[in-house]
Amino acid sequence: MTRKAGLNSNTLKLLAVVAMICQHVTIFFIPTTNPWYDPLFCFGMITAPIMCFFIAEGYYHTHSRRKYLELLLLYNGQRGRKSKWYQWGYYLIYPIHLMVLYVIELLVR
């Protein structure tokens, strides 16, 4: 079996996680006057389009589109429950959960 060259879903997820972490570190620890602020912040902005791509892929490949949309609405910290604890929990747990899923998938292979 030969492997295809290029990006697969795992590589894209890992790139999105690294970009998101880079952006958050930039926001919290690098002053805006630093010349590295804008390039690192912009690098982190590729996370949203990658995640939107995976949401669209999941929607396309799901068996029940209604249940998939319900899951997205319940899981999202903005549209689900309005408590700030849920929203902050979402933003703290989601990148960690992507990394855990990636590591589990690597271990299963």
PyRosetta script that sets phi, psi and omega in degrees:
from pyrosetta import init, pose_from_sequence

init()
pose = pose_from_sequence("MTRKAGLNSNTLKLLAVVAMICQHVTIFFIPTTNPWYDPLFCFGMITAPIMCFFIAEGYYHTHSRRKYLELLLLYNGQRGRKSKWYQWGYYLIYPIHLMVLYVIELLVR")
pose.set_psi(1, 130.6)
pose.set_omega(1, 179.0)
pose.set_phi(2, -104.6)
pose.set_psi(2, 147.1)
pose.set_omega(2, 178.3)
pose.set_phi(3, -94.5)
pose.set_psi(3, 141.2)
pose.set_omega(3, 176.4)
pose.set_phi(4, -79.6)
pose.set_psi(4, 144.3)
pose.set_omega(4, 175.2)
pose.set_phi(5, -81.6)
pose.set_psi(5, 146.7)
pose.set_omega(5, 177.5)
pose.set_phi(6, 127.4)
pose.set_psi(6, -169.1)
pose.set_omega(6, -177.7)
pose.set_phi(7, -93.8)
pose.set_psi(7, 133.0)
pose.set_omega(7, 171.1)
pose.set_phi(8, -109.4)
pose.set_psi(8, -178.1)
pose.set_omega(8, -175.4)
pose.set_phi(9, -65.0)
pose.set_psi(9, -35.9)
pose.set_omega(9, 179.7)
pose.set_phi(10, -66.3)
pose.set_psi(10, -40.8)
pose.set_omega(10, 178.4)
pose.set_phi(11, -64.9)
pose.set_psi(11, -40.4)
pose.set_omega(11, 177.7)
pose.set_phi(12, -64.6)
pose.set_psi(12, -40.8)
pose.set_omega(12, 178.4)
pose.set_phi(13, -63.6)
pose.set_psi(13, -44.0)
pose.set_omega(13, 179.3)
pose.set_phi(14, -63.7)
pose.set_psi(14, -41.6)
pose.set_omega(14, 176.7)
pose.set_phi(15, -61.2)
pose.set_psi(15, -41.8)
pose.set_omega(15, 179.2)
pose.set_phi(16, -64.9)
pose.set_psi(16, -40.9)
pose.set_omega(16, 179.8)
pose.set_phi(17, -65.3)
pose.set_psi(17, -44.6)
pose.set_omega(17, 179.3)
pose.set_phi(18, -63.1)
pose.set_psi(18, -42.5)
pose.set_omega(18, 179.6)
pose.set_phi(19, -64.9)
pose.set_psi(19, -40.2)
pose.set_omega(19, -179.9)
pose.set_phi(20, -65.9)
pose.set_psi(20, -44.1)
pose.set_omega(20, 178.1)
pose.set_phi(21, -63.0)
pose.set_psi(21, -41.2)
pose.set_omega(21, 178.5)
pose.set_phi(22, -60.3)
pose.set_psi(22, -43.6)
pose.set_omega(22, -179.8)
pose.set_phi(23, -66.1)
pose.set_psi(23, -42.5)
pose.set_omega(23, -179.3)
pose.set_phi(24, -67.5)
pose.set_psi(24, -39.5)
pose.set_omega(24, 176.0)
pose.set_phi(25, -62.9)
pose.set_psi(25, -40.8)
pose.set_omega(25, 178.2)
pose.set_phi(26, -61.1)
pose.set_psi(26, -45.6)
pose.set_omega(26, -178.1)
pose.set_phi(27, -63.3)
pose.set_psi(27, -42.7)
pose.set_omega(27, -172.7)
pose.set_phi(28, -87.2)
pose.set_psi(28, -26.8)
pose.set_omega(28, -169.9)
pose.set_phi(29, -120.5)
pose.set_psi(29, -14.6)
pose.set_omega(29, -177.5)
pose.set_phi(30, -109.9)
pose.set_psi(30, 126.6)
pose.set_omega(30, 178.7)
pose.set_phi(31, -67.2)
pose.set_psi(31, 151.7)
pose.set_omega(31, -177.1)
pose.set_phi(32, -67.1)
pose.set_psi(32, -17.0)
pose.set_omega(32, 178.7)
pose.set_phi(33, -81.2)
pose.set_psi(33, -12.7)
pose.set_omega(33, 179.5)
pose.set_phi(34, -69.7)
pose.set_psi(34, 137.1)
pose.set_omega(34, -179.2)
pose.set_phi(35, -66.6)
pose.set_psi(35, -17.7)
pose.set_omega(35, 178.7)
pose.set_phi(36, -83.5)
pose.set_psi(36, -10.5)
pose.set_omega(36, -174.9)
pose.set_phi(37, -60.5)
pose.set_psi(37, -53.8)
pose.set_omega(37, -175.8)
pose.set_phi(38, -64.3)
pose.set_psi(38, -46.4)
pose.set_omega(38, 179.2)
pose.set_phi(39, -63.3)
pose.set_psi(39, -39.9)
pose.set_omega(39, 179.6)
pose.set_phi(40, -69.5)
pose.set_psi(40, -38.6)
pose.set_omega(40, 177.6)
pose.set_phi(41, -64.1)
pose.set_psi(41, -44.0)
pose.set_omega(41, 179.7)
pose.set_phi(42, -66.1)
pose.set_psi(42, -34.8)
pose.set_omega(42, 176.2)
pose.set_phi(43, -61.3)
pose.set_psi(43, -38.2)
pose.set_omega(43, 179.6)
pose.set_phi(44, -68.7)
pose.set_psi(44, -19.2)
pose.set_omega(44, -177.7)
pose.set_phi(45, -74.1)
pose.set_psi(45, -7.5)
pose.set_omega(45, 176.8)
pose.set_phi(46, -76.5)
pose.set_psi(46, -10.0)
pose.set_omega(46, -179.1)
pose.set_phi(47, -63.3)
pose.set_psi(47, -46.8)
pose.set_omega(47, -175.9)
pose.set_phi(48, -60.1)
pose.set_psi(48, -47.8)
pose.set_omega(48, 178.7)
pose.set_phi(49, -63.6)
pose.set_psi(49, -34.8)
pose.set_omega(49, 178.5)
pose.set_phi(50, -65.6)
pose.set_psi(50, -45.5)
pose.set_omega(50, -179.6)
pose.set_phi(51, -66.6)
pose.set_psi(51, -37.2)
pose.set_omega(51, 176.3)
pose.set_phi(52, -63.6)
pose.set_psi(52, -36.8)
pose.set_omega(52, 176.3)
pose.set_phi(53, -61.1)
pose.set_psi(53, -44.0)
pose.set_omega(53, -179.6)
pose.set_phi(54, -69.2)
pose.set_psi(54, -32.9)
pose.set_omega(54, 175.3)
pose.set_phi(55, -64.6)
pose.set_psi(55, -43.4)
pose.set_omega(55, 178.5)
pose.set_phi(56, -65.3)
pose.set_psi(56, -39.2)
pose.set_omega(56, 177.4)
pose.set_phi(57, -64.3)
pose.set_psi(57, -43.5)
pose.set_omega(57, 178.6)
pose.set_phi(58, -63.2)
pose.set_psi(58, -39.8)
pose.set_omega(58, 178.4)
pose.set_phi(59, -64.8)
pose.set_psi(59, -39.8)
pose.set_omega(59, -179.1)
pose.set_phi(60, -67.7)
pose.set_psi(60, -38.1)
pose.set_omega(60, -173.6)
pose.set_phi(61, -95.1)
pose.set_psi(61, 0.4)
pose.set_omega(61, -177.1)
pose.set_phi(62, -78.7)
pose.set_psi(62, 157.9)
pose.set_omega(62, 178.2)
pose.set_phi(63, -85.8)
pose.set_psi(63, -34.7)
pose.set_omega(63, -179.7)
pose.set_phi(64, -122.7)
pose.set_psi(64, 102.6)
pose.set_omega(64, -177.3)
pose.set_phi(65, -67.5)
pose.set_psi(65, -33.0)
pose.set_omega(65, 178.6)
pose.set_phi(66, -64.3)
pose.set_psi(66, -46.1)
pose.set_omega(66, 179.3)
pose.set_phi(67, -66.5)
pose.set_psi(67, -35.0)
pose.set_omega(67, 178.3)
pose.set_phi(68, -65.1)
pose.set_psi(68, -43.4)
pose.set_omega(68, 177.6)
pose.set_phi(69, -64.9)
pose.set_psi(69, -39.2)
pose.set_omega(69, 176.4)
pose.set_phi(70, -62.0)
pose.set_psi(70, -41.6)
pose.set_omega(70, 179.0)
pose.set_phi(71, -62.9)
pose.set_psi(71, -42.5)
pose.set_omega(71, 178.5)
pose.set_phi(72, -63.2)
pose.set_psi(72, -41.9)
pose.set_omega(72, -178.9)
pose.set_phi(73, -69.3)
pose.set_psi(73, -34.6)
pose.set_omega(73, 179.3)
pose.set_phi(74, -76.8)
pose.set_psi(74, -32.0)
pose.set_omega(74, -175.1)
pose.set_phi(75, -81.3)
pose.set_psi(75, -27.5)
pose.set_omega(75, -176.3)
pose.set_phi(76, -72.3)
pose.set_psi(76, 129.2)
pose.set_omega(76, -178.9)
pose.set_phi(77, -65.6)
pose.set_psi(77, -24.7)
pose.set_omega(77, -178.7)
pose.set_phi(78, -80.2)
pose.set_psi(78, -41.9)
pose.set_omega(78, -171.1)
pose.set_phi(79, -102.1)
pose.set_psi(79, -15.8)
pose.set_omega(79, -179.6)
pose.set_phi(80, -75.8)
pose.set_psi(80, -127.7)
pose.set_omega(80, 177.6)
pose.set_phi(81, -67.8)
pose.set_psi(81, 147.1)
pose.set_omega(81, -174.2)
pose.set_phi(82, -90.1)
pose.set_psi(82, -2.0)
pose.set_omega(82, 179.7)
pose.set_phi(83, -65.5)
pose.set_psi(83, 139.7)
pose.set_omega(83, 179.2)
pose.set_phi(84, -65.0)
pose.set_psi(84, -28.2)
pose.set_omega(84, 178.4)
pose.set_phi(85, -63.5)
pose.set_psi(85, -39.7)
pose.set_omega(85, 177.4)
pose.set_phi(86, -67.1)
pose.set_psi(86, -41.3)
pose.set_omega(86, -179.0)
pose.set_phi(87, -65.6)
pose.set_psi(87, -47.9)
pose.set_omega(87, 179.2)
pose.set_phi(88, -65.4)
pose.set_psi(88, -37.1)
pose.set_omega(88, 176.3)
pose.set_phi(89, -61.3)
pose.set_psi(89, -40.1)
pose.set_omega(89, 177.6)
pose.set_phi(90, -60.9)
pose.set_psi(90, -48.0)
pose.set_omega(90, -176.1)
pose.set_phi(91, -71.1)
pose.set_psi(91, -26.5)
pose.set_omega(91, 177.7)
pose.set_phi(92, -83.1)
pose.set_psi(92, -38.8)
pose.set_omega(92, -173.1)
pose.set_phi(93, -84.6)
pose.set_psi(93, -33.2)
pose.set_omega(93, -172.5)
pose.set_phi(94, -58.7)
pose.set_psi(94, -48.8)
pose.set_omega(94, 177.9)
pose.set_phi(95, -63.7)
pose.set_psi(95, -36.9)
pose.set_omega(95, 178.5)
pose.set_phi(96, -65.6)
pose.set_psi(96, -40.9)
pose.set_omega(96, -179.2)
pose.set_phi(97, -65.4)
pose.set_psi(97, -35.8)
pose.set_omega(97, 175.9)
pose.set_phi(98, -65.2)
pose.set_psi(98, -41.4)
pose.set_omega(98, 178.9)
pose.set_phi(99, -66.2)
pose.set_psi(99, -39.9)
pose.set_omega(99, 178.6)
pose.set_phi(100, -64.1)
pose.set_psi(100, -43.5)
pose.set_omega(100, 177.9)
pose.set_phi(101, -61.5)
pose.set_psi(101, -39.6)
pose.set_omega(101, 179.3)
pose.set_phi(102, -65.1)
pose.set_psi(102, -44.0)
pose.set_omega(102, 180.0)
pose.set_phi(103, -65.8)
pose.set_psi(103, -41.6)
pose.set_omega(103, 178.4)
pose.set_phi(104, -61.8)
pose.set_psi(104, -42.9)
pose.set_omega(104, 179.2)
pose.set_phi(105, -64.2)
pose.set_psi(105, -37.8)
pose.set_omega(105, 176.7)
pose.set_phi(106, -65.5)
pose.set_psi(106, -37.9)
pose.set_omega(106, 179.5)
pose.set_phi(107, -70.5)
pose.set_psi(107, -32.1)
pose.set_omega(107, -179.3)
pose.set_phi(108, -71.3)
pose.set_psi(108, -32.0)
pose.set_omega(108, -179.0)
pose.set_phi(109, -63.2)
pose.dump_pdb("model.pdb")
